[in-house]
């Protein structure tokens, strides 16, 4: 997950490697790269976007990496 503070737009990379944009109004707290988030998909003006983004596990990406969709490696 990445977030551009100036543009107030971010990008979530899902388990399939797809990139989904989200906007600052989709959440109300700090989310950082490596955090595991939950979100809903909605249709925006330019395609799919993530809405109702919520933090699940902070710093998840620093401790785990996905080897395949079925397996999480610690």
The first five atom37 places (N, CA, C, CB, O) and aatype in JSON, in Angstrom:
{
  "aatype": [20, 20, 20, 20, 20, 20, 20, 20, 20, 20, 20, 20, 20, 20, 20, 20, 20, 20, 20, 20, 20, 20, 20, 20, 20, 20, 20, 20, 20, 20, 20, 20, 20, 20, 20, 20, 20, 20, 20, 20, 20, 20, 20, 20, 20, 20, 20, 20, 20, 20, 20, 20, 20, 20, 20, 20, 20, 20, 20, 20, 20, 20, 20, 20, 20, 20, 20, 20, 20, 20, 20, 20, 20, 20],
  "atom_mask": [
    [1, 1, 1, 1, 1],
    [1, 1, 1, 1, 1],
    [1, 1, 1, 1, 1],
    [1, 1, 1, 1, 1],
    [1, 1, 1, 1, 1],
    [1, 1, 1, 1, 1],
    [1, 1, 1, 1, 1],
    [1, 1, 1, 1, 1],
    [1, 1, 1, 1, 1],
    [1, 1, 1, 1, 1],
    [1, 1, 1, 1, 1],
    [1, 1, 1, 1, 1],
    [1, 1, 1, 1, 1],
    [1, 1, 1, 1, 1],
    [1, 1, 1, 1, 1],
    [1, 1, 1, 1, 1],
    [1, 1, 1, 1, 1],
    [1, 1, 1, 1, 1],
    [1, 1, 1, 1, 1],
    [1, 1, 1, 1, 1],
    [1, 1, 1, 1, 1],
    [1, 1, 1, 1, 1],
    [1, 1, 1, 1, 1],
    [1, 1, 1, 1, 1],
    [1, 1, 1, 1, 1],
    [1, 1, 1, 1, 1],
    [1, 1, 1, 1, 1],
    [1, 1, 1, 1, 1],
    [1, 1, 1, 1, 1],
    [1, 1, 1, 1, 1],
    [1, 1, 1, 1, 1],
    [1, 1, 1, 1, 1],
    [1, 1, 1, 1, 1],
    [1, 1, 1, 1, 1],
    [1, 1, 1, 1, 1],
    [1, 1, 1, 1, 1],
    [1, 1, 1, 1, 1],
    [1, 1, 1, 1, 1],
    [1, 1, 1, 1, 1],
    [1, 1, 1, 1, 1],
    [1, 1, 1, 1, 1],
    [1, 1, 1, 1, 1],
    [1, 1, 1, 1, 1],
    [1, 1, 1, 1, 1],
    [1, 1, 1, 1, 1],
    [1, 1, 1, 1, 1],
    [1, 1, 1, 1, 1],
    [1, 1, 1, 1, 1],
    [1, 1, 1, 1, 1],
    [1, 1, 1, 1, 1],
    [1, 1, 1, 1, 1],
    [1, 1, 1, 1, 1],
    [1, 1, 1, 1, 1],
    [1, 1, 1, 1, 1],
    [1, 1, 1, 1, 1],
    [1, 1, 1, 1, 1],
    [1, 1, 1, 1, 1],
    [1, 1, 1, 1, 1],
    [1, 1, 1, 1, 1],
    [1, 1, 1, 1, 1],
    [1, 1, 1, 1, 1],
    [1, 1, 1, 1, 1],
    [1, 1, 1, 1, 1],
    [1, 1, 1, 1, 1],
    [1, 1, 1, 1, 1],
    [1, 1, 1, 1, 1],
    [1, 1, 1, 1, 1],
    [1, 1, 1, 1, 1],
    [1, 1, 1, 1, 1],
    [1, 1, 1, 1, 1],
    [1, 1, 1, 1, 1],
    [1, 1, 1, 1, 1],
    [1, 1, 1, 1, 1],
    [1, 1, 1, 1, 1]
  ],
  "atom_positions": [
    [[0.83, -1.16, 0.0], [0.0, 0.0, 0.0], [0.89, 1.23, 0.0], [-0.95, -0.01, 1.2], [1.89, 1.28, 0.71]],
    [[0.52, 2.21, -0.8], [1.24, 3.48, -0.81], [0.23, 4.62, -0.76], [2.15, 3.59, -2.08], [-0.94, 4.44, -1.1]],
    [[0.7, 5.79, -0.32], [-0.19, 6.94, -0.21], [0.59, 8.21, -0.5], [-0.85, 7.01, 1.18], [1.64, 8.45, 0.1]],
    [[0.09, 9.03, -1.41], [0.68, 10.32, -1.75], [-0.06, 11.39, -0.96], [0.62, 10.6, -3.29], [-1.22, 11.67, -1.24]],
    [[0.61, 11.98, 0.03], [-0.05, 12.95, 0.91], [-0.46, 14.21, 0.18], [0.85, 13.3, 2.06], [-1.51, 14.79, 0.49]],
    [[0.33, 14.67, -0.8], [-0.01, 15.88, -1.53], [-1.25, 15.69, -2.4], [1.16, 16.32, -2.4], [-2.14, 16.54, -2.4]],
    [[-1.31, 14.59, -3.11], [-2.46, 14.32, -3.98], [-3.62, 13.71, -3.21], [-2.05, 13.39, -5.12], [-4.74, 13.66, -3.72]],
    [[-3.36, 13.24, -2.0], [-4.34, 12.57, -1.15], [-4.98, 11.37, -1.84], [-5.42, 13.55, -0.73], [-6.18, 11.14, -1.72]],
    [[-4.16, 10.62, -2.55], [-4.6, 9.4, -3.21], [-3.58, 8.31, -2.93], [-4.78, 9.62, -4.74], [-2.37, 8.57, -2.88]],
    [[-4.06, 7.11, -2.76], [-3.18, 5.98, -2.48], [-3.49, 4.81, -3.38], [-3.3, 5.55, -1.02], [-4.4, 4.87, -4.22]],
    [[-2.72, 3.75, -3.2], [-2.89, 2.57, -4.02], [-2.71, 1.34, -3.14], [-1.88, 2.55, -5.21], [-1.71, 1.21, -2.43]],
    [[-3.67, 0.45, -3.18], [-3.62, -0.81, -2.45], [-3.34, -1.92, -3.46], [-4.95, -1.09, -1.66], [-4.0, -2.0, -4.5]],
    [[-2.36, -2.76, -3.16], [-2.09, -3.9, -4.02], [-2.75, -5.11, -3.37], [-0.55, -4.13, -4.22], [-2.39, -5.5, -2.27]],
    [[-3.73, -5.7, -4.07], [-4.46, -6.83, -3.48], [-3.67, -8.12, -3.63], [-5.84, -6.97, -4.12], [-2.59, -8.13, -4.23]],
    [[-4.19, -9.2, -3.11], [-3.51, -10.49, -3.09], [-3.24, -11.03, -4.51], [-4.33, -11.51, -2.31], [-2.35, -11.85, -4.7]],
    [[-4.01, -10.56, -5.49], [-3.82, -10.98, -6.88], [-2.84, -10.08, -7.63], [-5.16, -10.99, -7.6], [-2.58, -10.3, -8.81]],
    [[-2.31, -9.07, -6.95], [-1.37, -8.16, -7.58], [-2.02, -6.98, -8.28], [-0.54, -8.9, -8.56], [-1.33, -6.15, -8.87]],
    [[-3.35, -6.9, -8.22], [-4.07, -5.77, -8.83], [-3.92, -4.53, -7.95], [-5.58, -6.11, -9.02], [-3.91, -4.63, -6.73]],
    [[-3.79, -3.37, -8.58], [-3.68, -2.11, -7.86], [-5.03, -1.41, -7.86], [-2.59, -1.21, -8.48], [-5.65, -1.23, -8.91]],
    [[-5.47, -1.01, -6.67], [-6.77, -0.36, -6.5], [-6.54, 0.98, -5.81], [-7.75, -1.26, -5.67], [-5.96, 1.04, -4.73]],
    [[-6.99, 2.06, -6.43], [-6.82, 3.4, -5.86], [-7.79, 3.64, -4.72], [-7.01, 4.47, -6.94], [-8.88, 3.06, -4.68]],
    [[-7.37, 4.5, -3.79], [-8.27, 4.97, -2.74], [-7.94, 6.42, -2.45], [-8.15, 4.1, -1.45], [-6.83, 6.88, -2.74]],
    [[-8.89, 7.13, -1.88], [-8.73, 8.55, -1.61], [-8.8, 8.83, -0.12], [-9.8, 9.36, -2.34], [-9.34, 8.03, 0.64]],
    [[-8.24, 9.94, 0.29], [-8.12, 10.3, 1.71], [-9.45, 10.22, 2.45], [-7.56, 11.71, 1.84], [-9.47, 9.82, 3.62]],
    [[-10.54, 10.56, 1.83], [-11.84, 10.53, 2.51], [-12.33, 9.12, 2.79], [-12.87, 11.27, 1.68], [-13.35, 8.93, 3.45]],
    [[-11.6, 8.1, 2.28], [-12.0, 6.71, 2.5], [-11.63, 6.21, 3.9], [-11.35, 5.82, 1.46], [-12.1, 5.15, 4.32]],
    [[-10.78, 6.95, 4.63], [-10.38, 6.54, 5.98], [-10.12, 7.77, 6.83], [-9.12, 5.63, 5.93], [-9.94, 8.86, 6.29]],
    [[-10.1, 7.61, 8.15], [-9.92, 8.76, 9.04], [-8.79, 8.57, 10.05], [-11.2, 9.03, 9.77], [-8.87, 9.1, 11.16]],
    [[-7.75, 7.84, 9.69], [-6.61, 7.65, 10.57], [-5.39, 7.39, 9.71], [-6.85, 6.48, 11.57], [-5.51, 7.29, 8.48]],
    [[-4.23, 7.3, 10.32], [-3.0, 7.1, 9.58], [-2.83, 5.65, 9.14], [-1.8, 7.53, 10.41], [-2.94, 4.73, 9.95]],
    [[-2.58, 5.47, 7.87], [-2.26, 4.17, 7.31], [-0.9, 4.31, 6.66], [-3.36, 3.67, 6.28], [-0.64, 5.29, 5.96]],
    [[-0.03, 3.35, 6.89], [1.33, 3.42, 6.37], [1.62, 2.24, 5.45], [2.35, 3.45, 7.52], [0.95, 1.2, 5.54]],
    [[2.61, 2.38, 4.56], [3.01, 1.24, 3.73], [3.35, 0.04, 4.6], [4.21, 1.61, 2.84], [4.02, 0.18, 5.62]],
    [[2.9, -1.13, 4.21], [3.13, -2.34, 4.98], [1.97, -2.71, 5.89], [4.36, -2.19, 5.79], [1.95, -3.81, 6.44]],
    [[1.0, -1.8, 6.07], [-0.16, -2.1, 6.89], [-1.12, -3.01, 6.13], [-0.88, -0.8, 7.33], [-1.26, -2.89, 4.91]],
    [[-1.76, -3.91, 6.84], [-2.79, -4.76, 6.25], [-4.12, -4.05, 6.46], [-2.8, -6.2, 6.89], [-4.47, -3.7, 7.58]],
    [[-4.86, -3.84, 5.37], [-6.12, -3.11, 5.45], [-7.26, -3.94, 4.88], [-6.01, -1.78, 4.71], [-7.05, -4.84, 4.07]],
    [[-8.45, -3.62, 5.31], [-9.68, -4.19, 4.74], [-10.38, -3.05, 4.0], [-10.62, -4.83, 5.86], [-10.25, -1.89, 4.4]],
    [[-11.1, -3.37, 2.95], [-11.76, -2.33, 2.17], [-12.89, -2.94, 1.35], [-10.75, -1.62, 1.26], [-12.98, -4.15, 1.18]],
    [[-13.73, -2.07, 0.86], [-14.8, -2.46, -0.05], [-14.47, -1.87, -1.42], [-16.21, -1.97, 0.46], [-13.78, -0.86, -1.51]],
    [[-14.96, -2.5, -2.47], [-14.72, -2.03, -3.83], [-15.95, -1.28, -4.32], [-14.39, -3.22, -4.77], [-17.08, -1.72, -4.14]],
    [[-15.71, -0.12, -4.95], [-16.8, 0.67, -5.54], [-16.37, 1.11, -6.93], [-17.15, 1.9, -4.64], [-15.18, 1.1, -7.26]],
    [[-17.33, 1.5, -7.74], [-17.04, 2.0, -9.07], [-16.95, 3.52, -9.02], [-18.13, 1.54, -10.08], [-17.93, 4.19, -8.71]],
    [[-15.76, 4.05, -9.32], [-15.55, 5.49, -9.35], [-15.66, 6.02, -10.77], [-14.2, 5.84, -8.75], [-16.01, 5.28, -11.69]],
    [[-15.35, 7.3, -10.95], [-15.42, 7.92, -12.27], [-14.43, 7.3, -13.26], [-15.14, 9.41, -12.15], [-14.7, 7.26, -14.46]],
    [[-13.3, 6.82, -12.76], [-12.25, 6.28, -13.63], [-11.98, 4.8, -13.38], [-10.98, 7.05, -13.44], [-10.88, 4.33, -13.69]],
    [[-12.92, 4.09, -12.85], [-12.73, 2.65, -12.62], [-12.97, 2.28, -11.17], [-11.35, 2.24, -13.02], [-13.6, 3.02, -10.42]],
    [[-12.46, 1.12, -10.78], [-12.67, 0.62, -9.43], [-11.82, 1.39, -8.42], [-12.35, -0.87, -9.35], [-10.67, 1.74, -8.7]],
    [[-12.41, 1.65, -7.24], [-11.69, 2.29, -6.15], [-12.0, 1.56, -4.85], [-12.06, 3.79, -6.05], [-13.03, 0.89, -4.73]],
    [[-11.11, 1.7, -3.89], [-11.32, 1.13, -2.56], [-12.01, 2.19, -1.69], [-9.97, 0.66, -1.91], [-11.6, 3.35, -1.67]],
    [[-13.05, 1.78, -0.97], [-13.76, 2.67, -0.05], [-13.87, 1.98, 1.31], [-15.17, 3.05, -0.6], [-13.66, 0.77, 1.42]],
    [[-14.2, 2.75, 2.33], [-14.32, 2.22, 3.69], [-13.07, 1.44, 4.09], [-15.55, 1.32, 3.81], [-13.15, 0.33, 4.61]],
    [[-11.91, 2.05, 3.84], [-10.63, 1.42, 4.17], [-10.44, 1.43, 5.67], [-9.44, 2.15, 3.45], [-10.61, 2.47, 6.31]],
    [[-10.08, 0.27, 6.25], [-9.84, 0.2, 7.69], [-8.59, -0.61, 7.97], [-11.06, -0.41, 8.42], [-8.28, -1.57, 7.27]],
    [[-7.88, -0.21, 9.0], [-6.64, -0.87, 9.39], [-6.94, -2.2, 10.07], [-5.81, 0.03, 10.34], [-7.78, -2.26, 10.97]],
    [[-6.27, -3.27, 9.64], [-6.43, -4.59, 10.24], [-5.22, -4.87, 11.12], [-6.6, -5.69, 9.16], [-5.36, -5.14, 12.32]],
    [[-4.01, -4.82, 10.53], [-2.77, -5.06, 11.28], [-1.74, -4.04, 10.85], [-2.24, -6.52, 11.06], [-1.4, -3.96, 9.66]],
    [[-1.22, -3.26, 11.8], [-0.17, -2.3, 11.51], [1.15, -3.02, 11.27], [-0.04, -1.28, 12.66], [1.45, -4.0, 11.96]],
    [[1.93, -2.55, 10.32], [3.26, -3.11, 9.98], [3.21, -4.56, 9.54], [4.18, -2.99, 11.17], [4.21, -5.26, 9.67]],
    [[2.1, -5.03, 9.04], [1.95, -6.42, 8.61], [3.01, -6.79, 7.57], [0.56, -6.65, 8.03], [3.61, -7.86, 7.66]],
    [[3.24, -5.93, 6.61], [4.19, -6.21, 5.53], [5.62, -6.34, 5.98], [4.11, -5.15, 4.51], [6.43, -6.93, 5.27]],
    [[5.96, -5.81, 7.15], [7.33, -5.93, 7.66], [7.57, -7.29, 8.29], [7.61, -4.83, 8.68], [8.72, -7.7, 8.44]],
    [[6.51, -7.99, 8.66], [6.66, -9.26, 9.36], [6.26, -10.47, 8.51], [5.85, -9.24, 10.61], [6.71, -11.58, 8.77]],
    [[5.42, -10.27, 7.52], [4.92, -11.37, 6.7], [5.03, -11.0, 5.23], [3.46, -11.71, 7.07], [5.01, -9.82, 4.87]],
    [[5.16, -12.0, 4.4], [5.09, -11.79, 2.96], [4.3, -12.94, 2.37], [6.51, -11.67, 2.32], [4.34, -14.06, 2.87]],
    [[3.59, -12.66, 1.3], [2.81, -13.7, 0.64], [3.7, -14.43, -0.36], [1.57, -13.1, -0.06], [4.29, -13.81, -1.24]],
    [[3.78, -15.74, -0.21], [4.48, -16.56, -1.2], [3.48, -16.97, -2.28], [5.14, -17.81, -0.54], [3.83, -16.99, -3.46]],
    [[2.27, -17.29, -1.9], [1.19, -17.58, -2.82], [-0.1, -17.2, -2.09], [1.2, -19.11, -3.27], [-0.09, -17.0, -0.87]],
    [[-1.2, -17.09, -2.8], [-2.46, -16.72, -2.14], [-2.89, -17.68, -1.03], [-3.54, -16.63, -3.15], [-3.64, -17.29, -0.14]],
    [[-2.43, -18.92, -1.08], [-2.83, -19.9, -0.08], [-1.89, -19.96, 1.12], [-2.92, -21.26, -0.72], [-2.2, -20.6, 2.12]],
    [[-0.74, -19.31, 1.03], [0.29, -19.5, 2.06], [0.88, -18.18, 2.5], [1.39, -20.42, 1.55], [1.26, -17.36, 1.67]],
    [[0.96, -17.96, 3.8], [1.62, -16.79, 4.35], [2.9, -17.26, 5.02], [0.68, -16.03, 5.37], [2.89, -18.18, 5.84]],
    [[4.0, -16.62, 4.67], [5.31, -16.99, 5.22], [5.68, -15.97, 6.28], [6.41, -17.05, 4.1], [5.62, -14.76, 6.04]],
    [[6.07, -16.44, 7.47], [6.49, -15.53, 8.55], [7.98, -15.31, 8.47], [6.1, -16.1, 9.93], [8.53, -14.58, 9.29]]
  ]
}
